[in-house]
Amino acid sequence: MTEIVGIMLVDDHAIVRQGLRSILEREQDLRVVAEASSAAEALSLFMERVLTQHPGDWHFWDEFEPGRFLEDA
């Protein structure tokens, strides 16, 4: 059985999140578990829902603004 990797998409552009979701949903072992439009919203959502519903190892990666994700929250 393949382990499912949960992903939270964070981007201020809904069209970017939709595009990434459509690409990721093609993969059987990837699942988008949440979406947010800002770092603050992402951290709040992560603490309130994602962490409790999807426990496990979590890694944060900011492709476009290295070092800014947690800085903005």
N, C-alpha and C positions, 0 to 999 in steps of 0.2 A: 504494500500500500504506500502511495506517495504522500509525503507530508505536505500539507497545505501551508503556504506562506501568506499571512495576512498583510495587507498594505494599506496605509492611509495616504491618500493623495492630498497635497497641500499646494495650492496655487491660487492667486487672486483672479485668475481668468477661468471662468466656468468652461469655456470651450477647450482649454488645455486639459482640464481635469476630465472632461468627457472623452477627449481623444485618447488620453492615457488609459482611461478605464476600458475603452473599446479594444485597445491593443492588449492590455493585460488580461482581459477576460477570455482571450483566445487560448491562454495557457491553462492547462488543467490543474497545475500545482500552485497557481496564484489566485488570490481573492482580494478584491478591494473591500475592506471592512468599514471604511469611513472616508469622508471628504471634508476639507475645510478650505476657507478662502483666505486665511491669515494664520500667522504663527500663533497669535494669542488664541484664536478659535481652535486651532489644532491642539494646543496644549490642554485647553479646557476639555475638549472632546476626548482627548486621550485619557486624561485623569478620570473623567466622569463615566465613560462608557467603554472605550477600547481596552484599557488595561484590565478591567474587571471581566469583560466578556471574552477577551482573547489573551489570556495570560501566556507568558512565555518570554523568549528573548526578543528584545526590541532594539533596532538600530535606526539611527536618524541620519539621513543623507540629504544634503541640500545641493542639488546639481548646479544651480544658477547663481547663488549668492553664498559662497562658502563663508562660514562663520557668522552669518547674519540671522539664521533661523531662530535660535534661542535668544539672540541679542534683541530681536524685534518684539519678543513676547514679554 
